[in-house]
Amino acid sequence: MTSADARYRIGIDVGGTFTDFVFAEVDTGELSFHKQPSVPNDPSVAVERGIAYFLDSRNLLPEQVELICHGTTIGLNAIIQRRGARTALVVSKGNRDILEIARLRMPSSYDFTEPRETPLIPRNLVHELDARMTSRGEILAEPTEADIEALADKLQASGVEAVAINFLNAYSDSSLEVRVGDAFRARLPGVLIVESGVIWPEAREYERCLLVALNAFIRPMMTKYFDRLTERVSGLGIACPIYITANNGGTLSLDTAKSRPIDTILSGPASGVVASTRVARAAETCRVVTFDMGGTSADISLSHTGEPDFTASTFVGDFPIMMPVVNILAIGAGGGSVIWVDAQGVLKVGPLSAGADPGPACYGRGGTDATVTDCYVVLGIIDPTTFLDGRMTLDKSAARGALEFIAEQLGFEGPDRAAIAAEAALRVATAKMGTEIVKLLAHAGADMRDYSLLGYGGAGATHSCMLADEAQLSSVLVPMAPGTFCALGAILSDVRRDYVRTARQTFGGSAGSAGWDAIGASLAEMENEARQWISEEGELVGAHRFEVTFRLRYPSQAYELEIRIPEARRASMTAEDAADLFHAEHEKLYGFAERDSKLVTSTLRLAVIGSVGSGDLPDIAAGRAAPQTTRLVRWRGVDVEARVLRRSDLGRGASFEGPAIIEQPDTTTFVLPGWRAVADRIGTLRLTRIPQYEA
């Protein structure tokens, strides 16, 4: 096939320091990687430059690009920094304090003086209308035309850019919100109007109100960015679809992302988990702990079956989010995490980060704080002359000086005190992350010895073997290009959107069939809505499927379990089948099941997933490991001689034992003494303990 016949897909992940690109040739699966410095005030500039670089370096035509998948943290940063649109909130009469009251919880159980978080929308921009429904959708009060006209005048006078509408019980029927919203649209041209029942029709007034407010808050900014992105891509002569990665590990068309930007705020980390599951399946390993270690934090997630693990309860800054997202735990321990000693003389790592500027002391940009990266440099894990493929030289003496200051505070003496402090800091950071992994696995009822750690991100490959050794995981997987892994996840993701219905129904036991029939009707309604949406997401979307989950409990029980309905059984699922799934899960987690009891549903969720033919990851050629040189690495108080290899030299089947250092442009991998590394068919390194070294 000639160059002019090849078709390409581009995955993009925008970070604070670099914008990562993965270019995939559709027919061969060949992957290329590129990192472009980010432009914080306009991220679309870095996107344009990176795509232009690829087209020019390969002498490609713009029409050869058939799809662009783009992950962004613009919405997330806007929420955290409170830099969104001037937004008003319209609520039912008597609910004006909904954002202040929230869940009536104090920020701290131990400090009564700690202030509450500032509401997203100030109280002077929260307005009431006499609009209310029952939980069954029956209208109790509806505003008059005069009420709407008067409030529209107030909104216009206040200069708001967006209006969020959240009426009591609107999850049961959004029609009243939509009628009021349409009336505002007619009276307030140019002002964005968003209804809560359209965005996410689920019970819990505060969380639903917060979701619609957040969507309105970031939508004008996100729409402007997406429009600039479209203009820059079109300016390159590219007319292909642009998809945006989503919180749930899927992608959305640009039009959907514009109307529902709340679906994209956690897109980057979710894409990394999607790529992790694909790499794990290629390695024939379904149980993995994904480990994305960047400069500020480490993001950890579990996959028990080769698919991402989801949750409907997470936080963005101070705000709870109840939409389905890939279940990721963030720990304040990254390559830039600051090492410090508290007032009691205890060594601590993080959560404060040195950031990219001035960064770790070894960056030579004026930073004086010792960080995890400084530890890598002082211990010999990272070579200061080959960092980022030699594009950035690190200052080892500055790193040593910063760690000597820590050593003095700890009372360490002697010429090796900096290295002693560095080892101690890495042990603290590793124990901190290892404890969280063990807790996650214990909560899931899983044995850590059955799981592999899949490390990526700037420091994930460097720290993975140490972390797996600490947490007693079975092995480590290091993908081919860990530093651009989230961008790879973008082009491996299918189109996906989630739907929800609040359905308080009782079935099973002696409850009869009425509740189960109502559940079936709600699911059919969601399926029809999902089919209509997926049919409009573009010509690249192929066959689609559904994933259905129920939130169930026993009557009078205070907690619920989320039960996934297998796709193969969904169409013929009976009440007895659903009950059996719940009883089995309850028995697994709590040791008992009441199989004769009725069951109560609260929420039904349905996800529609459309294939975009992302294909398999390409195989690599066979090859043997050829050490280029050796260097001394400090490990457990002893200088050990580690072989140094280039990742590009490791072909399929390459095998070697630690201690070893594998260098590549985007990261460094450290293989501990007593561990063996083998490259699989797609180039993933599998690190396992050598039997005689096992505890």
Stockholm file with secondary structure:
# STOCKHOLM 1.0

chainA/1-695         MTSADARYRIGIDVGGTFTDFVFAEVDTGELSFHKQPSVPNDPSVAVERGIAYFLDSRNLLPEQVELICHGTTIGLNAIIQRRGARTALVVSKGNRDILEIARLRMPSSYDFTEPRETPLIPRNLVHELDARMTSRGEILAEPTEADIEALADKLQASGVEAVAINFLNAYSDSSLEVRVGDAFRARLPGVLIVESGVIWPEAREYERCLLVALNAFIRPMMTKYFDRLTERVSGLGIACPIYITANNGGTLSLDTAKSRPIDTILSGPASGVVASTRVARAAETCRVVTFDMGGTSADISLSHTGEPDFTASTFVGDFPIMMPVVNILAIGAGGGSVIWVDAQGVLKVGPLSAGADPGPACYGRGGTDATVTDCYVVLGIIDPTTFLDGRMTLDKSAARGALEFIAEQLGFEGPDRAAIAAEAALRVATAKMGTEIVKLLAHAGADMRDYSLLGYGGAGATHSCMLADEAQLSSVLVPMAPGTFCALGAILSDVRRDYVRTARQTFGGSAGSAGWDAIGASLAEMENEARQWISEEGELVGAHRFEVTFRLRYPSQAYELEIRIPEARRASMTAEDAADLFHAEHEKLYGFAERDSKLVTSTLRLAVIGSVGSGDLPDIAAGRAAPQTTRLVRWRGVDVEARVLRRSDLGRGASFEGPAIIEQPDTTTFVLPGWRAVADRIGTLRLTRIPQYEA
#=GR chainA/1-695 SS CCGGGCCEEEEEEECSSEEEEEEEETTTCCEEEEEEECCTTCHHHHHHHHHHHHHHHHTCCGGGEEEEEEECCHHHHHHHHTCSCCEEEEEETTCTTHHHHTTSCCSCSSCTTSCCCCCSSCGGGEEEESCEECTTSCEEECCCHHHHHHHHHHHHHHTCSEEEEECBTTTSCCHHHHHHHHHHHHHSTTCEEEEHHHHCCCSCHHHHHHHHHHHHHHHHHHHHHHHHHHHHHHHTTCCSCEEEECTTSCEEEHHHHHHCGGGGTTHHHHHHHHHHHHHHHHTTCCCEEEEEECSSCEEEEEESSSSCCEESCEEETTEEECSCEECCEEESCCTTEEEEECTTSCEEEEEEECTTTTCSGGGCSSCCSCBHHHHHHHTTSSCTTTGGGGTSCCCHHHHHHHHHHHHHHHTCCSTTHHHHHHHHHHHHHHHHHHHHHHHHHHHTTCCGGGCEEEEESTTHHHHHHHHHHHHTCSEEEECSCGGGHHHHHHHHCCEEEEEEEECCCEESTTSCSHHHHHHHHHHHHHHHHHHHHHTTSCTTCCCEEEEEEEEEECTTCSCCEEEEECHHHHTTCCHHHHHHHHHHHHHHHHSCCCTTSCEEEEEEEEEEEECCCCCCCCCCCBCCCCCCEEEEEEETTEEEEEEEEEGGGCCBTCEEESSEEEEETTEEEEECTTEEEEECTTSCEEEEECGGGCC
#=GC SS_cons         CCGGGCCEEEEEEECSSEEEEEEEETTTCCEEEEEEECCTTCHHHHHHHHHHHHHHHHTCCGGGEEEEEEECCHHHHHHHHTCSCCEEEEEETTCTTHHHHTTSCCSCSSCTTSCCCCCSSCGGGEEEESCEECTTSCEEECCCHHHHHHHHHHHHHHTCSEEEEECBTTTSCCHHHHHHHHHHHHHSTTCEEEEHHHHCCCSCHHHHHHHHHHHHHHHHHHHHHHHHHHHHHHHTTCCSCEEEECTTSCEEEHHHHHHCGGGGTTHHHHHHHHHHHHHHHHTTCCCEEEEEECSSCEEEEEESSSSCCEESCEEETTEEECSCEECCEEESCCTTEEEEECTTSCEEEEEEECTTTTCSGGGCSSCCSCBHHHHHHHTTSSCTTTGGGGTSCCCHHHHHHHHHHHHHHHTCCSTTHHHHHHHHHHHHHHHHHHHHHHHHHHHTTCCGGGCEEEEESTTHHHHHHHHHHHHTCSEEEECSCGGGHHHHHHHHCCEEEEEEEECCCEESTTSCSHHHHHHHHHHHHHHHHHHHHHTTSCTTCCCEEEEEEEEEECTTCSCCEEEEECHHHHTTCCHHHHHHHHHHHHHHHHSCCCTTSCEEEEEEEEEEEECCCCCCCCCCCBCCCCCCEEEEEEETTEEEEEEEEEGGGCCBTCEEESSEEEEETTEEEEECTTEEEEECTTSCEEEEECGGGCC
//
